[in-house]
Each structure stands twice: as structure tokens, then as C-alpha cells.
Amino acid sequence: MTVTVDINVLLDVFQQRQPHYAASAQVVSLITAGQLAGVCPAHGLTTLYYLVRKHAAKADAEAAMDRVLRHFQIGNLDTAGWQRGSVACDG
């Protein structure tokens, strides 16, 4: 099964944010173990780096990026993809 992981799930894990840390860590663990295929939206990578770096050392931000790039596919939507998604949300 493939799951798209919101940037907040990753931030919960890398910043150990409560109260969602345990649930988010479980999802990330399933992905890193290969039991789920994880997709991280491309636009979330810069946000992840920025926020981890803002609250921790540069090495921590780089380690977070390495982990995401090693275990997650990076999802990228073109204009048509964004348009399809906004139409689907409008129902």
C-alpha cells in the first residue's frame, strides 16, 4: 500500500511533537521497514528542512532530509495534477 505522508507527520517524528509523536512514528517506521510505500510531497521537503533546522542543529536537518530521501518517494504534481486535485476537493 502506498500512503502520502503529510509534512506534519514527519515534523511530529523529527521534532518529537506531542501528542501525535507515537502515531506518526509508527507510520514512519512502517515505511522505513518497507511495509508501506511512503510518498512525501515535493513541496514539503524545503519546509521540513527549514523547520527542523530552525529548532535543531544543521546536522539534524540534514539527517532528516537524508532519511526522507532514502525511504520515501517524492511526489510532484504538475499544473494539471493540482487542477485535478482542486476539482476533486470541490466535489
PDB file of N, CA, C and O in Angstrom:
ATOM      1  N   MET A   1       0.837  -1.162   0.000  1.00  0.00           N
ATOM      2  CA  MET A   1       0.000   0.000   0.000  1.00  0.00           C
ATOM      3  C   MET A   1       0.891   1.238   0.000  1.00  0.00           C
ATOM      4  O   MET A   1       1.912   1.289   0.687  1.00  0.00           O
ATOM      5  N   THR A   2       0.489   2.220  -0.775  1.00  0.00           N
ATOM      6  CA  THR A   2       1.216   3.489  -0.833  1.00  0.00           C
ATOM      7  C   THR A   2       0.426   4.551  -0.092  1.00  0.00           C
ATOM      8  O   THR A   2      -0.781   4.697  -0.290  1.00  0.00           O
ATOM      9  N   VAL A   3       1.120   5.293   0.766  1.00  0.00           N
ATOM     10  CA  VAL A   3       0.489   6.372   1.520  1.00  0.00           C
ATOM     11  C   VAL A   3       1.258   7.666   1.303  1.00  0.00           C
ATOM     12  O   VAL A   3       2.489   7.681   1.288  1.00  0.00           O
ATOM     13  N   THR A   4       0.517   8.742   1.138  1.00  0.00           N
ATOM     14  CA  THR A   4       1.128  10.064   1.078  1.00  0.00           C
ATOM     15  C   THR A   4       1.169  10.597   2.498  1.00  0.00           C
ATOM     16  O   THR A   4       0.151  10.634   3.189  1.00  0.00           O
ATOM     17  N   VAL A   5       2.349  11.009   2.927  1.00  0.00           N
ATOM     18  CA  VAL A   5       2.551  11.441   4.305  1.00  0.00           C
ATOM     19  C   VAL A   5       2.630  12.960   4.342  1.00  0.00           C
ATOM     20  O   VAL A   5       3.482  13.574   3.699  1.00  0.00           O
ATOM     21  N   ASP A   6       1.732  13.542   5.099  1.00  0.00           N
ATOM     22  CA  ASP A   6       1.709  14.986   5.286  1.00  0.00           C
ATOM     23  C   ASP A   6       2.978  15.433   6.007  1.00  0.00           C
ATOM     24  O   ASP A   6       3.529  14.696   6.825  1.00  0.00           O
ATOM     25  N   ILE A   7       3.428  16.621   5.704  1.00  0.00           N
ATOM     26  CA  ILE A   7       4.645  17.160   6.316  1.00  0.00           C
ATOM     27  C   ILE A   7       4.531  17.204   7.842  1.00  0.00           C
ATOM     28  O   ILE A   7       5.540  17.077   8.535  1.00  0.00           O
ATOM     29  N   ASN A   8       3.325  17.381   8.371  1.00  0.00           N
ATOM     30  CA  ASN A   8       3.154  17.422   9.823  1.00  0.00           C
ATOM     31  C   ASN A   8       3.462  16.086  10.483  1.00  0.00           C
ATOM     32  O   ASN A   8       3.926  16.052  11.623  1.00  0.00           O
ATOM     33  N   VAL A   9       3.214  14.996   9.787  1.00  0.00           N
ATOM     34  CA  VAL A   9       3.569  13.674  10.328  1.00  0.00           C
ATOM     35  C   VAL A   9       5.087  13.579  10.471  1.00  0.00           C
ATOM     36  O   VAL A   9       5.597  13.106  11.487  1.00  0.00           O
ATOM     37  N   LEU A  10       5.796  14.031   9.451  1.00  0.00           N
ATOM     38  CA  LEU A  10       7.261  13.995   9.521  1.00  0.00           C
ATOM     39  C   LEU A  10       7.785  14.931  10.604  1.00  0.00           C
ATOM     40  O   LEU A  10       8.723  14.585  11.322  1.00  0.00           O
ATOM     41  N   LEU A  11       7.189  16.108  10.725  1.00  0.00           N
ATOM     42  CA  LEU A  11       7.618  17.033  11.776  1.00  0.00           C
ATOM     43  C   LEU A  11       7.328  16.469  13.164  1.00  0.00           C
ATOM     44  O   LEU A  11       8.110  16.670  14.093  1.00  0.00           O
ATOM     45  N   ASP A  12       6.200  15.759  13.309  1.00  0.00           N
ATOM     46  CA  ASP A  12       5.918  15.106  14.595  1.00  0.00           C
ATOM     47  C   ASP A  12       7.061  14.184  14.984  1.00  0.00           C
ATOM     48  O   ASP A  12       7.463  14.140  16.147  1.00  0.00           O
ATOM     49  N   VAL A  13       7.584  13.449  14.014  1.00  0.00           N
ATOM     50  CA  VAL A  13       8.641  12.477  14.287  1.00  0.00           C
ATOM     51  C   VAL A  13       9.972  13.182  14.543  1.00  0.00           C
ATOM     52  O   VAL A  13      10.614  12.947  15.567  1.00  0.00           O
ATOM     53  N   PHE A  14      10.383  14.037  13.620  1.00  0.00           N
ATOM     54  CA  PHE A  14      11.717  14.630  13.735  1.00  0.00           C
ATOM     55  C   PHE A  14      11.831  15.643  14.876  1.00  0.00           C
ATOM     56  O   PHE A  14      12.927  15.898  15.374  1.00  0.00           O
ATOM     57  N   GLN A  15      10.697  16.219  15.289  1.00  0.00           N
ATOM     58  CA  GLN A  15      10.722  17.169  16.397  1.00  0.00           C
ATOM     59  C   GLN A  15      10.084  16.596  17.662  1.00  0.00           C
ATOM     60  O   GLN A  15       9.944  17.293  18.667  1.00  0.00           O
ATOM     61  N   GLN A  16       9.699  15.317  17.602  1.00  0.00           N
ATOM     62  CA  GLN A  16       9.075  14.612  18.730  1.00  0.00           C
ATOM     63  C   GLN A  16       7.920  15.421  19.320  1.00  0.00           C
ATOM     64  O   GLN A  16       7.819  15.612  20.532  1.00  0.00           O
ATOM     65  N   ARG A  17       7.056  15.888  18.419  1.00  0.00           N
ATOM     66  CA  ARG A  17       5.926  16.719  18.835  1.00  0.00           C
ATOM     67  C   ARG A  17       4.805  15.851  19.415  1.00  0.00           C
ATOM     68  O   ARG A  17       4.397  14.844  18.836  1.00  0.00           O
ATOM     69  N   GLN A  18       4.338  16.279  20.559  1.00  0.00           N
ATOM     70  CA  GLN A  18       3.226  15.606  21.224  1.00  0.00           C
ATOM     71  C   GLN A  18       1.941  16.371  20.882  1.00  0.00           C
ATOM     72  O   GLN A  18       2.010  17.576  20.641  1.00  0.00           O
ATOM     73  N   PRO A  19       0.812  15.739  20.851  1.00  0.00           N
ATOM     74  CA  PRO A  19       0.530  14.383  21.298  1.00  0.00           C
ATOM     75  C   PRO A  19       0.577  13.344  20.174  1.00  0.00           C
ATOM     76  O   PRO A  19       0.206  12.190  20.390  1.00  0.00           O
ATOM     77  N   HIS A  20       1.024  13.733  18.986  1.00  0.00           N
ATOM     78  CA  HIS A  20       0.929  12.848  17.825  1.00  0.00           C
ATOM     79  C   HIS A  20       2.210  12.072  17.510  1.00  0.00           C
ATOM     80  O   HIS A  20       2.261  11.324  16.533  1.00  0.00           O
ATOM     81  N   TYR A  21       3.232  12.248  18.329  1.00  0.00           N
ATOM     82  CA  TYR A  21       4.516  11.614  18.033  1.00  0.00           C
ATOM     83  C   TYR A  21       4.404  10.102  17.855  1.00  0.00           C
ATOM     84  O   TYR A  21       4.913   9.562  16.873  1.00  0.00           O
ATOM     85  N   ALA A  22       3.754   9.416  18.776  1.00  0.00           N
ATOM     86  CA  ALA A  22       3.713   7.940  18.739  1.00  0.00           C
ATOM     87  C   ALA A  22       3.038   7.430  17.469  1.00  0.00           C
ATOM     88  O   ALA A  22       3.552   6.519  16.819  1.00  0.00           O
ATOM     89  N   ALA A  23       1.910   7.997  17.114  1.00  0.00           N
ATOM     90  CA  ALA A  23       1.193   7.548  15.916  1.00  0.00           C
ATOM     91  C   ALA A  23       1.994   7.871  14.656  1.00  0.00           C
ATOM     92  O   ALA A  23       2.091   7.044  13.749  1.00  0.00           O
ATOM     93  N   SER A  24       2.561   9.062  14.602  1.00  0.00           N
ATOM     94  CA  SER A  24       3.356   9.449  13.439  1.00  0.00           C
ATOM     95  C   SER A  24       4.597   8.581  13.311  1.00  0.00           C
ATOM     96  O   SER A  24       4.961   8.178  12.206  1.00  0.00           O
ATOM     97  N   ALA A  25       5.251   8.289  14.432  1.00  0.00           N
ATOM     98  CA  ALA A  25       6.447   7.444  14.411  1.00  0.00           C
ATOM     99  C   ALA A  25       6.111   6.041  13.933  1.00  0.00           C
ATOM    100  O   ALA A  25       6.925   5.404  13.265  1.00  0.00           O
ATOM    101  N   GLN A  26       4.924   5.555  14.265  1.00  0.00           N
ATOM    102  CA  GLN A  26       4.521   4.230  13.821  1.00  0.00           C
ATOM    103  C   GLN A  26       4.371   4.197  12.296  1.00  0.00           C
ATOM    104  O   GLN A  26       4.804   3.243  11.651  1.00  0.00           O
ATOM    105  N   VAL A  27       3.772   5.216  11.732  1.00  0.00           N
ATOM    106  CA  VAL A  27       3.627   5.291  10.272  1.00  0.00           C
ATOM    107  C   VAL A  27       4.998   5.348   9.602  1.00  0.00           C
ATOM    108  O   VAL A  27       5.255   4.617   8.646  1.00  0.00           O
ATOM    109  N   VAL A  28       5.875   6.216  10.102  1.00  0.00           N
ATOM    110  CA  VAL A  28       7.211   6.346   9.512  1.00  0.00           C
ATOM    111  C   VAL A  28       7.988   5.039   9.666  1.00  0.00           C
ATOM    112  O   VAL A  28       8.728   4.652   8.762  1.00  0.00           O
ATOM    113  N   SER A  29       7.828   4.359  10.796  1.00  0.00           N
ATOM    114  CA  SER A  29       8.508   3.073  10.996  1.00  0.00           C
ATOM    115  C   SER A  29       8.042   2.025   9.987  1.00  0.00           C
ATOM    116  O   SER A  29       8.853   1.250   9.479  1.00  0.00           O
ATOM    117  N   LEU A  30       6.758   1.998   9.699  1.00  0.00           N
ATOM    118  CA  LEU A  30       6.241   1.051   8.705  1.00  0.00           C
ATOM    119  C   LEU A  30       6.820   1.343   7.319  1.00  0.00           C
ATOM    120  O   LEU A  30       7.075   0.429   6.534  1.00  0.00           O
ATOM    121  N   ILE A  31       7.019   2.604   7.038  1.00  0.00           N
ATOM    122  CA  ILE A  31       7.607   2.983   5.745  1.00  0.00           C
ATOM    123  C   ILE A  31       9.085   2.619   5.697  1.00  0.00           C
ATOM    124  O   ILE A  31       9.547   2.042   4.713  1.00  0.00           O
ATOM    125  N   THR A  32       9.827   2.945   6.741  1.00  0.00           N
ATOM    126  CA  THR A  32      11.261   2.649   6.732  1.00  0.00           C
ATOM    127  C   THR A  32      11.528   1.147   6.764  1.00  0.00           C
ATOM    128  O   THR A  32      12.575   0.689   6.307  1.00  0.00           O
ATOM    129  N   ALA A  33      10.574   0.376   7.309  1.00  0.00           N
ATOM    130  CA  ALA A  33      10.709  -1.085   7.327  1.00  0.00           C
ATOM    131  C   ALA A  33      10.269  -1.720   6.012  1.00  0.00           C
ATOM    132  O   ALA A  33      10.437  -2.924   5.814  1.00  0.00           O
ATOM    133  N   GLY A  34       9.711  -0.921   5.121  1.00  0.00           N
ATOM    134  CA  GLY A  34       9.280  -1.438   3.826  1.00  0.00           C
ATOM    135  C   GLY A  34       7.899  -2.064   3.832  1.00  0.00           C
ATOM    136  O   GLY A  34       7.504  -2.689   2.848  1.00  0.00           O
ATOM    137  N   GLN A  35       7.156  -1.911   4.917  1.00  0.00           N
ATOM    138  CA  GLN A  35       5.808  -2.485   4.991  1.00  0.00           C
ATOM    139  C   GLN A  35       4.766  -1.588   4.320  1.00  0.00           C
ATOM    140  O   GLN A  35       3.697  -2.058   3.932  1.00  0.00           O
ATOM    141  N   LEU A  36       5.074  -0.320   4.187  1.00  0.00           N
ATOM    142  CA  LEU A  36       4.280   0.640   3.435  1.00  0.00           C
ATOM    143  C   LEU A  36       5.210   1.384   2.498  1.00  0.00           C
ATOM    144  O   LEU A  36       6.391   1.562   2.796  1.00  0.00           O
ATOM    145  N   ALA A  37       4.678   1.820   1.362  1.00  0.00           N
ATOM    146  CA  ALA A  37       5.430   2.704   0.472  1.00  0.00           C
ATOM    147  C   ALA A  37       4.982   4.123   0.799  1.00  0.00           C
ATOM    148  O   ALA A  37       3.792   4.431   0.729  1.00  0.00           O
ATOM    149  N   GLY A  38       5.920   4.979   1.152  1.00  0.00           N
ATOM    150  CA  GLY A  38       5.587   6.345   1.538  1.00  0.00           C
ATOM    151  C   GLY A  38       5.925   7.344   0.455  1.00  0.00           C
ATOM    152  O   GLY A  38       6.944   7.229  -0.225  1.00  0.00           O
ATOM    153  N   VAL A  39       5.052   8.325   0.306  1.00  0.00           N
ATOM    154  CA  VAL A  39       5.279   9.425  -0.620  1.00  0.00           C
ATOM    155  C   VAL A  39       5.280  10.706   0.191  1.00  0.00           C
ATOM    156  O   VAL A  39       4.366  10.953   0.977  1.00  0.00           O
ATOM    157  N   CYS A  40       6.294  11.511   0.002  1.00  0.00           N
ATOM    158  CA  CYS A  40       6.385  12.822   0.626  1.00  0.00           C
ATOM    159  C   CYS A  40       6.190  13.857  -0.480  1.00  0.00           C
ATOM    160  O   CYS A  40       6.883  13.800  -1.495  1.00  0.00           O
ATOM    161  N   PRO A  41       5.271  14.793  -0.308  1.00  0.00           N
ATOM    162  CA  PRO A  41       5.100  15.824  -1.328  1.00  0.00           C
ATOM    163  C   PRO A  41       6.382  16.644  -1.496  1.00  0.00           C
ATOM    164  O   PRO A  41       7.030  17.002  -0.513  1.00  0.00           O
ATOM    165  N   ALA A  42       6.734  16.932  -2.728  1.00  0.00           N
ATOM    166  CA  ALA A  42       7.977  17.665  -3.012  1.00  0.00           C
ATOM    167  C   ALA A  42       8.020  19.006  -2.291  1.00  0.00           C
ATOM    168  O   ALA A  42       9.071  19.420  -1.801  1.00  0.00           O
ATOM    169  N   HIS A  43       6.887  19.677  -2.228  1.00  0.00           N
ATOM    170  CA  HIS A  43       6.865  20.990  -1.586  1.00  0.00           C
ATOM    171  C   HIS A  43       7.143  20.908  -0.086  1.00  0.00           C
ATOM    172  O   HIS A  43       7.477  21.915   0.537  1.00  0.00           O
ATOM    173  N   GLY A  44       7.010  19.724   0.491  1.00  0.00           N
ATOM    174  CA  GLY A  44       7.260  19.572   1.916  1.00  0.00           C
ATOM    175  C   GLY A  44       8.722  19.452   2.293  1.00  0.00           C
ATOM    176  O   GLY A  44       9.083  19.659   3.452  1.00  0.00           O
ATOM    177  N   LEU A  45       9.571  19.120   1.329  1.00  0.00           N
ATOM    178  CA  LEU A  45      10.990  18.924   1.654  1.00  0.00           C
ATOM    179  C   LEU A  45      11.654  20.202   2.158  1.00  0.00           C
ATOM    180  O   LEU A  45      12.385  20.174   3.148  1.00  0.00           O
ATOM    181  N   THR A  46      11.406  21.312   1.487  1.00  0.00           N
ATOM    182  CA  THR A  46      12.030  22.566   1.923  1.00  0.00           C
ATOM    183  C   THR A  46      11.476  22.999   3.277  1.00  0.00           C
ATOM    184  O   THR A  46      12.208  23.523   4.117  1.00  0.00           O
ATOM    185  N   THR A  47      10.184  22.779   3.481  1.00  0.00           N
ATOM    186  CA  THR A  47       9.576  23.126   4.766  1.00  0.00           C
ATOM    187  C   THR A  47      10.157  22.265   5.879  1.00  0.00           C
ATOM    188  O   THR A  47      10.463  22.762   6.963  1.00  0.00           O
ATOM    189  N   LEU A  48      10.305  20.981   5.610  1.00  0.00           N
ATOM    190  CA  LEU A  48      10.885  20.075   6.600  1.00  0.00           C
ATOM    191  C   LEU A  48      12.290  20.527   6.990  1.00  0.00           C
ATOM    192  O   LEU A  48      12.608  20.636   8.174  1.00  0.00           O
ATOM    193  N   TYR A  49      13.116  20.784   6.000  1.00  0.00           N
ATOM    194  CA  TYR A  49      14.488  21.209   6.289  1.00  0.00           C
ATOM    195  C   TYR A  49      14.482  22.504   7.107  1.00  0.00           C
ATOM    196  O   TYR A  49      15.173  22.610   8.120  1.00  0.00           O
ATOM    197  N   TYR A  50      13.707  23.474   6.663  1.00  0.00           N
ATOM    198  CA  TYR A  50      13.680  24.776   7.321  1.00  0.00           C
ATOM    199  C   TYR A  50      13.256  24.655   8.785  1.00  0.00           C
ATOM    200  O   TYR A  50      13.906  25.212   9.670  1.00  0.00           O
ATOM    201  N   LEU A  51      12.168  23.931   9.039  1.00  0.00           N
ATOM    202  CA  LEU A  51      11.648  23.865  10.402  1.00  0.00           C
ATOM    203  C   LEU A  51      12.513  23.015  11.331  1.00  0.00           C
ATOM    204  O   LEU A  51      12.668  23.350  12.505  1.00  0.00           O
ATOM    205  N   VAL A  52      13.072  21.931  10.823  1.00  0.00           N
ATOM    206  CA  VAL A  52      13.973  21.144  11.674  1.00  0.00           C
ATOM    207  C   VAL A  52      15.226  21.967  11.961  1.00  0.00           C
ATOM    208  O   VAL A  52      15.710  21.976  13.093  1.00  0.00           O
ATOM    209  N   ARG A  53      15.749  22.652  10.962  1.00  0.00           N
ATOM    210  CA  ARG A  53      16.956  23.472  11.151  1.00  0.00           C
ATOM    211  C   ARG A  53      16.703  24.623  12.114  1.00  0.00           C
ATOM    212  O   ARG A  53      17.579  24.992  12.897  1.00  0.00           O
ATOM    213  N   LYS A  54      15.504  25.187  12.053  1.00  0.00           N
ATOM    214  CA  LYS A  54      15.159  26.312  12.922  1.00  0.00           C
ATOM    215  C   LYS A  54      15.170  25.909  14.399  1.00  0.00           C
ATOM    216  O   LYS A  54      15.505  26.716  15.265  1.00  0.00           O
ATOM    217  N   HIS A  55      14.800  24.649  14.679  1.00  0.00           N
ATOM    218  CA  HIS A  55      14.667  24.200  16.061  1.00  0.00           C
ATOM    219  C   HIS A  55      15.766  23.231  16.507  1.00  0.00           C
ATOM    220  O   HIS A  55      15.759  22.770  17.648  1.00  0.00           O
ATOM    221  N   ALA A  56      16.705  22.925  15.615  1.00  0.00           N
ATOM    222  CA  ALA A  56      17.768  21.981  15.960  1.00  0.00           C
ATOM    223  C   ALA A  56      19.020  22.340  15.161  1.00  0.00           C
ATOM    224  O   ALA A  56      19.076  23.384  14.511  1.00  0.00           O
ATOM    225  N   ALA A  57      20.000  21.483  15.218  1.00  0.00           N
ATOM    226  CA  ALA A  57      21.263  21.716  14.528  1.00  0.00           C
ATOM    227  C   ALA A  57      21.132  21.424  13.033  1.00  0.00           C
ATOM    228  O   ALA A  57      20.235  20.700  12.602  1.00  0.00           O
ATOM    229  N   LYS A  58      22.029  21.994  12.269  1.00  0.00           N
ATOM    230  CA  LYS A  58      22.068  21.756  10.825  1.00  0.00           C
ATOM    231  C   LYS A  58      22.199  20.257  10.531  1.00  0.00           C
ATOM    232  O   LYS A  58      21.578  19.746   9.598  1.00  0.00           O
ATOM    233  N   ALA A  59      23.001  19.564  11.324  1.00  0.00           N
ATOM    234  CA  ALA A  59      23.182  18.115  11.132  1.00  0.00           C
ATOM    235  C   ALA A  59      21.863  17.365  11.305  1.00  0.00           C
ATOM    236  O   ALA A  59      21.621  16.376  10.614  1.00  0.00           O
ATOM    237  N   ASP A  60      21.005  17.825  12.223  1.00  0.00           N
ATOM    238  CA  ASP A  60      19.701  17.191  12.427  1.00  0.00           C
ATOM    239  C   ASP A  60      18.805  17.390  11.201  1.00  0.00           C
ATOM    240  O   ASP A  60      18.110  16.467  10.776  1.00  0.00           O
ATOM    241  N   ALA A  61      18.827  18.589  10.645  1.00  0.00           N
ATOM    242  CA  ALA A  61      18.035  18.877   9.444  1.00  0.00           C
ATOM    243  C   ALA A  61      18.534  18.045   8.268  1.00  0.00           C
ATOM    244  O   ALA A  61      17.735  17.512   7.498  1.00  0.00           O
ATOM    245  N   GLU A  62      19.837  17.934   8.132  1.00  0.00           N
ATOM    246  CA  GLU A  62      20.397  17.133   7.042  1.00  0.00           C
ATOM    247  C   GLU A  62      20.085  15.650   7.225  1.00  0.00           C
ATOM    248  O   GLU A  62      19.825  14.949   6.247  1.00  0.00           O
ATOM    249  N   ALA A  63      20.107  15.168   8.465  1.00  0.00           N
ATOM    250  CA  ALA A  63      19.766  13.769   8.733  1.00  0.00           C
ATOM    251  C   ALA A  63      18.295  13.502   8.419  1.00  0.00           C
ATOM    252  O   ALA A  63      17.955  12.444   7.891  1.00  0.00           O
ATOM    253  N   ALA A  64      17.431  14.447   8.740  1.00  0.00           N
ATOM    254  CA  ALA A  64      16.009  14.301   8.423  1.00  0.00           C
ATOM    255  C   ALA A  64      15.813  14.210   6.914  1.00  0.00           C
ATOM    256  O   ALA A  64      15.064  13.362   6.429  1.00  0.00           O
ATOM    257  N   MET A  65      16.484  15.083   6.179  1.00  0.00           N
ATOM    258  CA  MET A  65      16.376  15.061   4.712  1.00  0.00           C
ATOM    259  C   MET A  65      16.903  13.738   4.160  1.00  0.00           C
ATOM    260  O   MET A  65      16.276  13.143   3.284  1.00  0.00           O
ATOM    261  N   ASP A  66      18.030  13.281   4.657  1.00  0.00           N
ATOM    262  CA  ASP A  66      18.601  12.015   4.187  1.00  0.00           C
ATOM    263  C   ASP A  66      17.627  10.862   4.420  1.00  0.00           C
ATOM    264  O   ASP A  66      17.445  10.006   3.555  1.00  0.00           O
ATOM    265  N   ARG A  67      17.008  10.851   5.593  1.00  0.00           N
ATOM    266  CA  ARG A  67      16.081   9.762   5.927  1.00  0.00           C
ATOM    267  C   ARG A  67      14.863   9.791   5.000  1.00  0.00           C
ATOM    268  O   ARG A  67      14.430   8.750   4.504  1.00  0.00           O
ATOM    269  N   VAL A  68      14.319  10.973   4.772  1.00  0.00           N
ATOM    270  CA  VAL A  68      13.152  11.078   3.888  1.00  0.00           C
ATOM    271  C   VAL A  68      13.537  10.663   2.471  1.00  0.00           C
ATOM    272  O   VAL A  68      12.822   9.887   1.839  1.00  0.00           O
ATOM    273  N   LEU A  69      14.649  11.167   1.974  1.00  0.00           N
ATOM    274  CA  LEU A  69      15.052  10.852   0.600  1.00  0.00           C
ATOM    275  C   LEU A  69      15.400   9.369   0.431  1.00  0.00           C
ATOM    276  O   LEU A  69      15.245   8.819  -0.660  1.00  0.00           O
ATOM    277  N   ARG A  70      15.860   8.733   1.481  1.00  0.00           N
ATOM    278  CA  ARG A  70      16.222   7.312   1.414  1.00  0.00           C
ATOM    279  C   ARG A  70      14.978   6.407   1.441  1.00  0.00           C
ATOM    280  O   ARG A  70      14.966   5.357   0.798  1.00  0.00           O
ATOM    281  N   HIS A  71      13.951   6.803   2.169  1.00  0.00           N
ATOM    282  CA  HIS A  71      12.820   5.903   2.411  1.00  0.00           C
ATOM    283  C   HIS A  71      11.506   6.296   1.731  1.00  0.00           C
ATOM    284  O   HIS A  71      10.582   5.486   1.665  1.00  0.00           O
ATOM    285  N   PHE A  72      11.417   7.501   1.239  1.00  0.00           N
ATOM    286  CA  PHE A  72      10.171   7.979   0.652  1.00  0.00           C
ATOM    287  C   PHE A  72      10.353   8.271  -0.828  1.00  0.00           C
ATOM    288  O   PHE A  72      11.419   8.698  -1.270  1.00  0.00           O
ATOM    289  N   GLN A  73       9.292   8.031  -1.580  1.00  0.00           N
ATOM    290  CA  GLN A  73       9.228   8.550  -2.934  1.00  0.00           C
ATOM    291  C   GLN A  73       8.861  10.028  -2.790  1.00  0.00           C
ATOM    292  O   GLN A  73       8.188  10.414  -1.833  1.00  0.00           O
ATOM    293  N   ILE A  74       9.299  10.841  -3.731  1.00  0.00           N
ATOM    294  CA  ILE A  74       8.971  12.260  -3.674  1.00  0.00           C
ATOM    295  C   ILE A  74       7.892  12.527  -4.719  1.00  0.00           C
ATOM    296  O   ILE A  74       8.093  12.312  -5.914  1.00  0.00           O
ATOM    297  N   GLY A  75       6.751  12.997  -4.241  1.00  0.00           N
ATOM    298  CA  GLY A  75       5.624  13.264  -5.133  1.00  0.00           C
ATOM    299  C   GLY A  75       5.691  14.684  -5.651  1.00  0.00           C
ATOM    300  O   GLY A  75       5.946  15.622  -4.896  1.00  0.00           O
ATOM    301  N   ASN A  76       5.463  14.834  -6.934  1.00  0.00           N
ATOM    302  CA  ASN A  76       5.497  16.153  -7.549  1.00  0.00           C
ATOM    303  C   ASN A  76       4.307  16.273  -8.489  1.00  0.00           C
ATOM    304  O   ASN A  76       4.150  15.467  -9.406  1.00  0.00           O
ATOM    305  N   LEU A  77       3.481  17.267  -8.263  1.00  0.00           N
ATOM    306  CA  LEU A  77       2.342  17.492  -9.134  1.00  0.00           C
ATOM    307  C   LEU A  77       2.647  18.614 -10.119  1.00  0.00           C
ATOM    308  O   LEU A  77       3.206  19.650  -9.760  1.00  0.00           O
ATOM    309  N   ASP A  78       2.264  18.378 -11.362  1.00  0.00           N
ATOM    310  CA  ASP A  78       2.348  19.451 -12.347  1.00  0.00           C
ATOM    311  C   ASP A  78       1.042  20.251 -12.277  1.00  0.00           C
ATOM    312  O   ASP A  78       0.181  19.966 -11.445  1.00  0.00           O
ATOM    313  N   THR A  79       0.903  21.223 -13.128  1.00  0.00           N
ATOM    314  CA  THR A  79      -0.282  22.080 -13.102  1.00  0.00           C
ATOM    315  C   THR A  79      -1.566  21.271 -13.244  1.00  0.00           C
ATOM    316  O   THR A  79      -2.528  21.500 -12.512  1.00  0.00           O
ATOM    317  N   ALA A  80      -1.585  20.336 -14.172  1.00  0.00           N
ATOM    318  CA  ALA A  80      -2.792  19.532 -14.390  1.00  0.00           C
ATOM    319  C   ALA A  80      -3.134  18.703 -13.151  1.00  0.00           C
ATOM    320  O   ALA A  80      -4.309  18.528 -12.828  1.00  0.00           O
ATOM    321  N   GLY A  81      -2.136  18.202 -12.471  1.00  0.00           N
ATOM    322  CA  GLY A  81      -2.365  17.425 -11.250  1.00  0.00           C
ATOM    323  C   GLY A  81      -2.984  18.273 -10.158  1.00  0.00           C
ATOM    324  O   GLY A  81      -3.914  17.828  -9.486  1.00  0.00           O
ATOM    325  N   TRP A  82      -2.487  19.482  -9.967  1.00  0.00           N
ATOM    326  CA  TRP A  82      -3.056  20.384  -8.970  1.00  0.00           C
ATOM    327  C   TRP A  82      -4.491  20.736  -9.333  1.00  0.00           C
ATOM    328  O   TRP A  82      -5.357  20.804  -8.461  1.00  0.00           O
ATOM    329  N   GLN A  83      -4.744  20.960 -10.624  1.00  0.00           N
ATOM    330  CA  GLN A  83      -6.097  21.296 -11.048  1.00  0.00           C
ATOM    331  C   GLN A  83      -7.060  20.141 -10.812  1.00  0.00           C
ATOM    332  O   GLN A  83      -8.187  20.353 -10.362  1.00  0.00           O
ATOM    333  N   ARG A  84      -6.624  18.917 -11.113  1.00  0.00           N
ATOM    334  CA  ARG A  84      -7.468  17.741 -10.853  1.00  0.00           C
ATOM    335  C   ARG A  84      -7.752  17.611  -9.359  1.00  0.00           C
ATOM    336  O   ARG A  84      -8.869  17.285  -8.960  1.00  0.00           O
ATOM    337  N   GLY A  85      -6.750  17.865  -8.550  1.00  0.00           N
ATOM    338  CA  GLY A  85      -6.927  17.759  -7.104  1.00  0.00           C
ATOM    339  C   GLY A  85      -7.890  18.809  -6.563  1.00  0.00           C
ATOM    340  O   GLY A  85      -8.694  18.514  -5.678  1.00  0.00           O
ATOM    341  N   SER A  86      -7.816  20.033  -7.085  1.00  0.00           N
ATOM    342  CA  SER A  86      -8.715  21.078  -6.581  1.00  0.00           C
ATOM    343  C   SER A  86     -10.150  20.814  -7.036  1.00  0.00           C
ATOM    344  O   SER A  86     -11.088  21.127  -6.302  1.00  0.00           O
ATOM    345  N   VAL A  87     -10.343  20.248  -8.228  1.00  0.00           N
ATOM    346  CA  VAL A  87     -11.681  19.906  -8.695  1.00  0.00           C
ATOM    347  C   VAL A  87     -12.251  18.794  -7.834  1.00  0.00           C
ATOM    348  O   VAL A  87     -13.426  18.830  -7.469  1.00  0.00           O
ATOM    349  N   ALA A  88     -11.425  17.801  -7.503  1.00  0.00           N
ATOM    350  CA  ALA A  88     -11.882  16.686  -6.668  1.00  0.00           C
ATOM    351  C   ALA A  88     -12.308  17.184  -5.284  1.00  0.00           C
ATOM    352  O   ALA A  88     -13.276  16.680  -4.715  1.00  0.00           O
ATOM    353  N   CYS A  89     -11.589  18.169  -4.745  1.00  0.00           N
ATOM    354  CA  CYS A  89     -11.933  18.701  -3.423  1.00  0.00           C
ATOM    355  C   CYS A  89     -13.231  19.494  -3.452  1.00  0.00           C
ATOM    356  O   CYS A  89     -13.954  19.536  -2.457  1.00  0.00           O
ATOM    357  N   ASP A  90     -13.531  20.120  -4.580  1.00  0.00           N
ATOM    358  CA  ASP A  90     -14.752  20.905  -4.703  1.00  0.00           C
ATOM    359  C   ASP A  90     -15.974  20.029  -4.903  1.00  0.00           C
ATOM    360  O   ASP A  90     -17.109  20.482  -4.754  1.00  0.00           O
ATOM    361  N   GLY A  91     -15.728  18.756  -5.247  1.00  0.00           N
ATOM    362  CA  GLY A  91     -16.762  17.752  -5.328  1.00  0.00           C
ATOM    363  C   GLY A  91     -17.656  17.860  -6.490  1.00  0.00           C
ATOM    364  O   GLY A  91     -18.568  17.048  -6.644  1.00  0.00           O
TER     365      GLY A  91
END
